[in-house]
Amino acid sequence: MDLIKFENNVLVLDQETSQKIAEFEKAIKDMQEKEKALKEAILNEMQAKNIVKIDTPELSITLVAETYKETFDTKLFKEQNPDLYDGYVKMSTVKPSLRLKVK
């Protein structure tokens, strides 16, 4: 089965494949939103009850305290020091991938 075809000089993705991918992407997004909300609720309750760690047969949940981290502003550095920036830039190959956008 060809997933991609030419019809009237236009590239067309198989309709069933297109629908399946769109359904999968929507389901993944929905599950991620539900997971995020549940994790936030667990975090809030653990903080409220001063719980640091919970172990269950399926999960180990550890509360990681708020911290600060140092980051490097590459955009600002590049603007202010273009010659130095060019001397440290490293190019690497990125493997091909697909970017899907559900409409």
C-alpha positions in Angstrom: 0.0 0.0 0.0 1.3 3.4 -0.9 0.9 6.0 1.8 1.7 8.9 -0.4 0.3 9.2 -4.0 0.1 11.8 -6.8 -3.5 12.7 -7.7 -4.0 15.4 -10.3 -0.3 16.5 -9.8 -0.8 16.9 -6.1 0.8 14.8 -3.4 -1.9 13.2 -1.3 -1.5 11.2 2.0 -3.7 8.1 2.3 -6.9 9.3 4.1 -7.0 6.4 6.6 -3.4 7.0 7.5 -4.0 10.7 7.9 -7.0 10.2 10.1 -5.1 7.6 12.3 -2.2 10.0 12.8 -4.5 12.9 13.7 -6.4 10.7 16.2 -3.1 9.5 17.8 -1.8 13.0 18.1 -5.0 14.3 19.6 -5.1 11.4 22.1 -1.5 11.9 23.1 -2.1 15.7 23.7 -5.2 14.9 25.8 -3.3 12.3 27.9 -0.4 14.7 28.4 -2.7 17.4 29.6 -4.4 15.0 32.0 -1.0 13.8 33.2 0.2 17.3 33.8 -2.9 18.2 35.8 -2.6 15.0 37.9 1.1 15.6 38.6 0.4 19.2 39.6 -2.3 18.0 42.1 0.2 15.4 43.5 2.9 18.1 43.8 0.6 20.5 45.6 -0.6 17.9 48.0 2.9 16.6 48.7 4.0 20.2 49.4 1.0 20.9 51.6 1.6 17.7 53.7 5.4 18.0 53.7 5.8 14.7 51.9 9.2 14.2 50.2 8.8 10.7 48.8 6.1 8.2 47.9 6.7 4.6 46.8 4.0 2.4 45.3 4.3 -0.8 43.4 4.0 1.1 40.1 5.7 4.4 40.9 8.4 6.2 43.0 7.6 9.8 43.4 10.1 12.2 44.8 9.5 15.9 45.5 12.4 17.9 44.1 12.6 21.2 45.9 12.7 24.6 44.1 16.2 25.5 43.0 17.9 28.1 40.9 20.0 27.4 37.8 22.4 29.5 35.8 21.9 29.7 32.1 24.0 31.3 29.3 22.3 33.8 27.1 23.7 32.7 23.7 21.5 35.2 21.8 22.8 38.2 23.7 26.4 36.9 23.5 26.1 36.4 19.7 24.8 40.0 19.3 27.5 41.5 21.5 30.4 39.2 20.5 29.8 37.8 17.0 33.5 37.0 16.3 33.9 35.1 19.6 30.6 33.3 19.0 31.6 32.1 15.6 34.8 30.6 17.0 32.8 28.4 19.4 29.8 27.4 17.3 29.7 23.7 16.7 27.7 22.3 13.8 26.3 18.8 14.1 24.1 16.6 11.9 20.5 16.2 12.9 18.8 13.0 11.7 15.7 13.4 9.5 12.3 13.5 11.2 8.7 14.3 10.7 6.9 17.4 12.1 3.1 16.7 12.3 0.6 19.4 13.0 -3.0 18.4 13.7 -5.5 20.9 12.2 
